[in-house]
Amino acid sequence: MIYQTVQGEDVPALGMGTWQITGEDCYDAVRDGLDIGYRHIDTA
């Protein structure tokens, strides 16, 4: 499922969060997420 922002950008409905993951663990998690197809990474 894809949502569209008010600016017209498409954003995947399912995202991967990185809250409380730091350093190399965060890097590895994001890299692995991208490898398996995640395109919405929440790093706030």
PQR file of N, CA, C, O and H, with PARSE charges and radii, in Angstrom:
ATOM      1  N   MET A   1       0.845  -1.170   0.000 -0.4000 1.5000
ATOM      2  CA  MET A   1       0.000   0.000   0.000 -0.0000 2.0000
ATOM      3  C   MET A   1       0.892   1.234   0.000  0.5500 1.7000
ATOM      4  O   MET A   1       1.911   1.283   0.689 -0.5500 1.4000
ATOM      5  N   ILE A   2       0.496   2.215  -0.774 -0.4000 1.5000
ATOM      6  CA  ILE A   2       1.243   3.464  -0.899 -0.0000 2.0000
ATOM      7  C   ILE A   2       0.330   4.623  -0.507  0.5500 1.7000
ATOM      8  O   ILE A   2      -0.837   4.667  -0.895 -0.5500 1.4000
ATOM      9  H   ILE A   2      -0.332   2.175  -1.334  0.4000 1.0000
ATOM     10  N   TYR A   3       0.873   5.553   0.262 -0.4000 1.5000
ATOM     11  CA  TYR A   3       0.161   6.793   0.574 -0.0000 2.0000
ATOM     12  C   TYR A   3       0.791   7.916  -0.230  0.5500 1.7000
ATOM     13  O   TYR A   3       1.962   7.846  -0.604 -0.5500 1.4000
ATOM     14  H   TYR A   3       1.821   5.518   0.577  0.4000 1.0000
ATOM     15  N   GLN A   4       0.011   8.946  -0.491 -0.4000 1.5000
ATOM     16  CA  GLN A   4       0.537  10.096  -1.207 -0.0000 2.0000
ATOM     17  C   GLN A   4       0.506  11.314  -0.285  0.5500 1.7000
ATOM     18  O   GLN A   4      -0.514  11.603   0.339 -0.5500 1.4000
ATOM     19  H   GLN A   4      -0.940   9.003  -0.188  0.4000 1.0000
ATOM     20  N   THR A   5       1.641  12.028  -0.206 -0.4000 1.5000
ATOM     21  CA  THR A   5       1.717  13.230   0.616 -0.0000 2.0000
ATOM     22  C   THR A   5       0.983  14.373  -0.074  0.5500 1.7000
ATOM     23  O   THR A   5       0.623  14.265  -1.246 -0.5500 1.4000
ATOM     24  H   THR A   5       2.470  11.793  -0.713  0.4000 1.0000
ATOM     25  N   VAL A   6       0.763  15.466   0.650 -0.4000 1.5000
ATOM     26  CA  VAL A   6       0.101  16.624   0.048 -0.0000 2.0000
ATOM     27  C   VAL A   6       0.947  17.234  -1.070  0.5500 1.7000
ATOM     28  O   VAL A   6       0.427  17.950  -1.926 -0.5500 1.4000
ATOM     29  H   VAL A   6       1.056  15.553   1.602  0.4000 1.0000
ATOM     30  N   GLN A   7       2.245  16.950  -1.062 -0.4000 1.5000
ATOM     31  CA  GLN A   7       3.125  17.429  -2.128 -0.0000 2.0000
ATOM     32  C   GLN A   7       3.110  16.499  -3.342  0.5500 1.7000
ATOM     33  O   GLN A   7       3.753  16.780  -4.353 -0.5500 1.4000
ATOM     34  H   GLN A   7       2.667  16.369  -0.367  0.4000 1.0000
ATOM     35  N   GLY A   8       2.368  15.384  -3.237 -0.4000 1.5000
ATOM     36  CA  GLY A   8       2.259  14.456  -4.356 -0.0000 2.0000
ATOM     37  C   GLY A   8       3.298  13.348  -4.372  0.5500 1.7000
ATOM     38  O   GLY A   8       3.396  12.613  -5.355 -0.5500 1.4000
ATOM     39  H   GLY A   8       1.845  15.155  -2.416  0.4000 1.0000
ATOM     40  N   GLU A   9       4.074  13.213  -3.307 -0.4000 1.5000
ATOM     41  CA  GLU A   9       5.096  12.168  -3.231 -0.0000 2.0000
ATOM     42  C   GLU A   9       4.493  10.874  -2.708  0.5500 1.7000
ATOM     43  O   GLU A   9       3.659  10.898  -1.802 -0.5500 1.4000
ATOM     44  H   GLU A   9       3.994  13.810  -2.509  0.4000 1.0000
ATOM     45  N   ASP A  10       4.903   9.755  -3.265 -0.4000 1.5000
ATOM     46  CA  ASP A  10       4.458   8.447  -2.789 -0.0000 2.0000
ATOM     47  C   ASP A  10       5.328   7.980  -1.629  0.5500 1.7000
ATOM     48  O   ASP A  10       6.554   8.084  -1.680 -0.5500 1.4000
ATOM     49  H   ASP A  10       5.580   9.736  -4.001  0.4000 1.0000
ATOM     50  N   VAL A  11       4.684   7.463  -0.578 -0.4000 1.5000
ATOM     51  CA  VAL A  11       5.377   6.958   0.606 -0.0000 2.0000
ATOM     52  C   VAL A  11       4.798   5.585   0.936  0.5500 1.7000
ATOM     53  O   VAL A  11       3.582   5.443   1.065 -0.5500 1.4000
ATOM     54  H   VAL A  11       3.688   7.379  -0.536  0.4000 1.0000
ATOM     55  N   PRO A  12       5.658   4.568   1.076 -0.5600 1.5000
ATOM     56  CA  PRO A  12       5.144   3.249   1.449  0.2800 2.0000
ATOM     57  C   PRO A  12       4.422   3.303   2.796  0.5500 1.7000
ATOM     58  O   PRO A  12       4.849   4.015   3.705 -0.5500 1.4000
ATOM     59  N   ALA A  13       3.326   2.547   2.921 -0.4000 1.5000
ATOM     60  CA  ALA A  13       2.550   2.522   4.160 -0.0000 2.0000
ATOM     61  C   ALA A  13       3.314   1.838   5.289  0.5500 1.7000
ATOM     62  O   ALA A  13       3.144   2.200   6.453 -0.5500 1.4000
ATOM     63  H   ALA A  13       2.980   1.968   2.183  0.4000 1.0000
ATOM     64  N   LEU A  14       4.137   0.874   4.969 -0.4000 1.5000
ATOM     65  CA  LEU A  14       4.904   0.146   5.976 -0.0000 2.0000
ATOM     66  C   LEU A  14       6.334   0.656   5.977  0.5500 1.7000
ATOM     67  O   LEU A  14       7.003   0.673   4.944 -0.5500 1.4000
ATOM     68  H   LEU A  14       4.275   0.580   4.024  0.4000 1.0000
ATOM     69  N   GLY A  15       6.793   1.070   7.149 -0.4000 1.5000
ATOM     70  CA  GLY A  15       8.151   1.579   7.264 -0.0000 2.0000
ATOM     71  C   GLY A  15       8.926   0.838   8.333  0.5500 1.7000
ATOM     72  O   GLY A  15       8.366   0.079   9.124 -0.5500 1.4000
ATOM     73  H   GLY A  15       6.249   1.056   7.988  0.4000 1.0000
ATOM     74  N   MET A  16      10.217   1.073   8.338 -0.4000 1.5000
ATOM     75  CA  MET A  16      11.114   0.463   9.318 -0.0000 2.0000
ATOM     76  C   MET A  16      11.585   1.557  10.268  0.5500 1.7000
ATOM     77  O   MET A  16      12.093   2.586   9.823 -0.5500 1.4000
ATOM     78  H   MET A  16      10.672   1.689   7.695  0.4000 1.0000
ATOM     79  N   GLY A  17      11.423   1.347  11.567 -0.4000 1.5000
ATOM     80  CA  GLY A  17      11.859   2.321  12.558 -0.0000 2.0000
ATOM     81  C   GLY A  17      13.247   1.999  13.094  0.5500 1.7000
ATOM     82  O   GLY A  17      13.648   0.837  13.162 -0.5500 1.4000
ATOM     83  H   GLY A  17      11.011   0.512  11.929  0.4000 1.0000
ATOM     84  N   THR A  18      13.972   3.044  13.473 -0.4000 1.5000
ATOM     85  CA  THR A  18      15.328   2.851  14.004 -0.0000 2.0000
ATOM     86  C   THR A  18      15.474   3.396  15.425  0.5500 1.7000
ATOM     87  O   THR A  18      16.593   3.603  15.895 -0.5500 1.4000
ATOM     88  H   THR A  18      13.646   3.988  13.419  0.4000 1.0000
ATOM     89  N   TRP A  19      14.356   3.629  16.110 -0.4000 1.5000
ATOM     90  CA  TRP A  19      14.393   4.208  17.451 -0.0000 2.0000
ATOM     91  C   TRP A  19      15.208   3.332  18.390  0.5500 1.7000
ATOM     92  O   TRP A  19      14.996   2.122  18.461 -0.5500 1.4000
ATOM     93  H   TRP A  19      13.448   3.460  15.728  0.4000 1.0000
ATOM     94  N   GLN A  20      16.125   3.939  19.097 -0.4000 1.5000
ATOM     95  CA  GLN A  20      16.998   3.315  20.093 -0.0000 2.0000
ATOM     96  C   GLN A  20      17.987   2.316  19.500  0.5500 1.7000
ATOM     97  O   GLN A  20      18.541   1.499  20.234 -0.5500 1.4000
ATOM     98  H   GLN A  20      16.297   4.923  19.039  0.4000 1.0000
ATOM     99  N   ILE A  21      18.218   2.361  18.212 -0.4000 1.5000
ATOM    100  CA  ILE A  21      19.282   1.557  17.602 -0.0000 2.0000
ATOM    101  C   ILE A  21      20.409   2.530  17.287  0.5500 1.7000
ATOM    102  O   ILE A  21      20.172   3.570  16.672 -0.5500 1.4000
ATOM    103  H   ILE A  21      17.767   3.025  17.615  0.4000 1.0000
ATOM    104  N   THR A  22      21.625   2.210  17.697 -0.4000 1.5000
ATOM    105  CA  THR A  22      22.731   3.140  17.502 -0.0000 2.0000
ATOM    106  C   THR A  22      23.903   2.473  16.797  0.5500 1.7000
ATOM    107  O   THR A  22      24.002   1.249  16.711 -0.5500 1.4000
ATOM    108  H   THR A  22      21.817   1.365  18.197  0.4000 1.0000
ATOM    109  N   GLY A  23      24.778   3.327  16.300 -0.4000 1.5000
ATOM    110  CA  GLY A  23      26.046   2.894  15.744 -0.0000 2.0000
ATOM    111  C   GLY A  23      25.944   1.856  14.644  0.5500 1.7000
ATOM    112  O   GLY A  23      25.084   1.931  13.766 -0.5500 1.4000
ATOM    113  H   GLY A  23      24.696   4.321  16.370  0.4000 1.0000
ATOM    114  N   GLU A  24      26.845   0.885  14.716 -0.4000 1.5000
ATOM    115  CA  GLU A  24      26.938  -0.147  13.689 -0.0000 2.0000
ATOM    116  C   GLU A  24      25.675  -1.000  13.615  0.5500 1.7000
ATOM    117  O   GLU A  24      25.304  -1.462  12.536 -0.5500 1.4000
ATOM    118  H   GLU A  24      27.543   0.825  15.429  0.4000 1.0000
ATOM    119  N   ASP A  25      25.009  -1.213  14.754 -0.4000 1.5000
ATOM    120  CA  ASP A  25      23.753  -1.973  14.739 -0.0000 2.0000
ATOM    121  C   ASP A  25      22.713  -1.269  13.869  0.5500 1.7000
ATOM    122  O   ASP A  25      21.992  -1.920  13.112 -0.5500 1.4000
ATOM    123  H   ASP A  25      25.310  -0.837  15.631  0.4000 1.0000
ATOM    124  N   CYS A  26      22.634   0.057  13.976 -0.4000 1.5000
ATOM    125  CA  CYS A  26      21.690   0.828  13.171 -0.0000 2.0000
ATOM    126  C   CYS A  26      22.069   0.752  11.696  0.5500 1.7000
ATOM    127  O   CYS A  26      21.213   0.534  10.838 -0.5500 1.4000
ATOM    128  H   CYS A  26      23.220   0.586  14.591  0.4000 1.0000
ATOM    129  N   TYR A  27      23.339   0.932  11.411 -0.4000 1.5000
ATOM    130  CA  TYR A  27      23.819   0.851  10.029 -0.0000 2.0000
ATOM    131  C   TYR A  27      23.454  -0.499   9.421  0.5500 1.7000
ATOM    132  O   TYR A  27      22.919  -0.566   8.314 -0.5500 1.4000
ATOM    133  H   TYR A  27      24.033   1.110  12.108  0.4000 1.0000
ATOM    134  N   ASP A  28      23.745  -1.569  10.147 -0.4000 1.5000
ATOM    135  CA  ASP A  28      23.457  -2.920   9.647 -0.0000 2.0000
ATOM    136  C   ASP A  28      21.959  -3.138   9.448  0.5500 1.7000
ATOM    137  O   ASP A  28      21.547  -3.730   8.450 -0.5500 1.4000
ATOM    138  H   ASP A  28      24.179  -1.515  11.046  0.4000 1.0000
ATOM    139  N   ALA A  29      21.142  -2.665  10.390 -0.4000 1.5000
ATOM    140  CA  ALA A  29      19.694  -2.847  10.291 -0.0000 2.0000
ATOM    141  C   ALA A  29      19.128  -2.113   9.080  0.5500 1.7000
ATOM    142  O   ALA A  29      18.305  -2.663   8.349 -0.5500 1.4000
ATOM    143  H   ALA A  29      21.476  -2.184  11.201  0.4000 1.0000
ATOM    144  N   VAL A  30      19.564  -0.879   8.865 -0.4000 1.5000
ATOM    145  CA  VAL A  30      19.075  -0.109   7.715 -0.0000 2.0000
ATOM    146  C   VAL A  30      19.546  -0.747   6.417  0.5500 1.7000
ATOM    147  O   VAL A  30      18.767  -0.876   5.472 -0.5500 1.4000
ATOM    148  H   VAL A  30      20.233  -0.432   9.458  0.4000 1.0000
ATOM    149  N   ARG A  31      20.794  -1.142   6.360 -0.4000 1.5000
ATOM    150  CA  ARG A  31      21.315  -1.801   5.151 -0.0000 2.0000
ATOM    151  C   ARG A  31      20.530  -3.070   4.855  0.5500 1.7000
ATOM    152  O   ARG A  31      20.144  -3.311   3.711 -0.5500 1.4000
ATOM    153  H   ARG A  31      21.427  -1.037   7.127  0.4000 1.0000
ATOM    154  N   ASP A  32      20.293  -3.882   5.879 -0.4000 1.5000
ATOM    155  CA  ASP A  32      19.528  -5.119   5.686 -0.0000 2.0000
ATOM    156  C   ASP A  32      18.089  -4.816   5.272  0.5500 1.7000
ATOM    157  O   ASP A  32      17.532  -5.501   4.414 -0.5500 1.4000
ATOM    158  H   ASP A  32      20.607  -3.686   6.809  0.4000 1.0000
ATOM    159  N   GLY A  33      17.489  -3.797   5.875 -0.4000 1.5000
ATOM    160  CA  GLY A  33      16.134  -3.406   5.496 -0.0000 2.0000
ATOM    161  C   GLY A  33      16.049  -3.005   4.031  0.5500 1.7000
ATOM    162  O   GLY A  33      15.127  -3.406   3.321 -0.5500 1.4000
ATOM    163  H   GLY A  33      17.942  -3.240   6.572  0.4000 1.0000
ATOM    164  N   LEU A  34      17.017  -2.209   3.581 -0.4000 1.5000
ATOM    165  CA  LEU A  34      17.049  -1.817   2.171 -0.0000 2.0000
ATOM    166  C   LEU A  34      17.258  -3.029   1.270  0.5500 1.7000
ATOM    167  O   LEU A  34      16.656  -3.126   0.200 -0.5500 1.4000
ATOM    168  H   LEU A  34      17.767  -1.883   4.157  0.4000 1.0000
ATOM    169  N   ASP A  35      18.109  -3.947   1.704 -0.4000 1.5000
ATOM    170  CA  ASP A  35      18.372  -5.163   0.917 -0.0000 2.0000
ATOM    171  C   ASP A  35      17.116  -6.004   0.713  0.5500 1.7000
ATOM    172  O   ASP A  35      16.950  -6.631  -0.333 -0.5500 1.4000
ATOM    173  H   ASP A  35      18.598  -3.868   2.573  0.4000 1.0000
ATOM    174  N   ILE A  36      16.224  -6.019   1.718 -0.4000 1.5000
ATOM    175  CA  ILE A  36      15.026  -6.856   1.582 -0.0000 2.0000
ATOM    176  C   ILE A  36      13.822  -6.083   1.046  0.5500 1.7000
ATOM    177  O   ILE A  36      12.727  -6.635   0.931 -0.5500 1.4000
ATOM    178  H   ILE A  36      16.359  -5.510   2.568  0.4000 1.0000
ATOM    179  N   GLY A  37      14.027  -4.797   0.716 -0.4000 1.5000
ATOM    180  CA  GLY A  37      12.976  -4.066   0.028 -0.0000 2.0000
ATOM    181  C   GLY A  37      12.343  -2.894   0.742  0.5500 1.7000
ATOM    182  O   GLY A  37      11.494  -2.216   0.162 -0.5500 1.4000
ATOM    183  H   GLY A  37      14.916  -4.349   0.809  0.4000 1.0000
ATOM    184  N   TYR A  38      12.731  -2.625   1.996 -0.4000 1.5000
ATOM    185  CA  TYR A  38      12.171  -1.450   2.674 -0.0000 2.0000
ATOM    186  C   TYR A  38      12.606  -0.188   1.941  0.5500 1.7000
ATOM    187  O   TYR A  38      13.758  -0.064   1.525 -0.5500 1.4000
ATOM    188  H   TYR A  38      13.421  -3.176   2.466  0.4000 1.0000
ATOM    189  N   ARG A  39      11.671   0.748   1.786 -0.4000 1.5000
ATOM    190  CA  ARG A  39      11.975   2.034   1.163 -0.0000 2.0000
ATOM    191  C   ARG A  39      11.515   3.194   2.028  0.5500 1.7000
ATOM    192  O   ARG A  39      11.683   4.354   1.651 -0.5500 1.4000
ATOM    193  H   ARG A  39      10.735   0.648   2.124  0.4000 1.0000
ATOM    194  N   HIS A  40      10.934   2.891   3.189 -0.4000 1.5000
ATOM    195  CA  HIS A  40      10.478   3.910   4.139 -0.0000 2.0000
ATOM    196  C   HIS A  40      11.229   3.647   5.443  0.5500 1.7000
ATOM    197  O   HIS A  40      10.868   2.749   6.204 -0.5500 1.4000
ATOM    198  H   HIS A  40      10.798   1.949   3.494  0.4000 1.0000
ATOM    199  N   ILE A  41      12.269   4.432   5.695 -0.4000 1.5000
ATOM    200  CA  ILE A  41      13.097   4.277   6.889 -0.0000 2.0000
ATOM    201  C   ILE A  41      12.872   5.498   7.784  0.5500 1.7000
ATOM    202  O   ILE A  41      13.174   6.623   7.386 -0.5500 1.4000
ATOM    203  H   ILE A  41      12.562   5.162   5.078  0.4000 1.0000
ATOM    204  N   ASP A  42      12.339   5.276   8.995 -0.4000 1.5000
ATOM    205  CA  ASP A  42      12.068   6.355   9.944 -0.0000 2.0000
ATOM    206  C   ASP A  42      13.271   6.497  10.864  0.5500 1.7000
ATOM    207  O   ASP A  42      13.525   5.635  11.705 -0.5500 1.4000
ATOM    208  H   ASP A  42      12.094   4.362   9.318  0.4000 1.0000
ATOM    209  N   THR A  43      14.011   7.590  10.700 -0.4000 1.5000
ATOM    210  CA  THR A  43      15.205   7.818  11.521 -0.0000 2.0000
ATOM    211  C   THR A  43      15.025   8.971  12.502  0.5500 1.7000
ATOM    212  O   THR A  43      15.995   9.434  13.101 -0.5500 1.4000
ATOM    213  H   THR A  43      13.805   8.290  10.017  0.4000 1.0000
ATOM    214  N   ALA A  44      13.795   9.434  12.668 -0.4000 1.5000
ATOM    215  CA  ALA A  44      13.542  10.574  13.562 -0.0000 2.0000
ATOM    216  C   ALA A  44      13.811  10.204  15.009  0.5500 1.7000
ATOM    217  O   ALA A  44      13.651  11.038  15.900 -0.5500 1.4000
ATOM    218  H   ALA A  44      13.006   9.058  12.181  0.4000 1.0000
TER
END
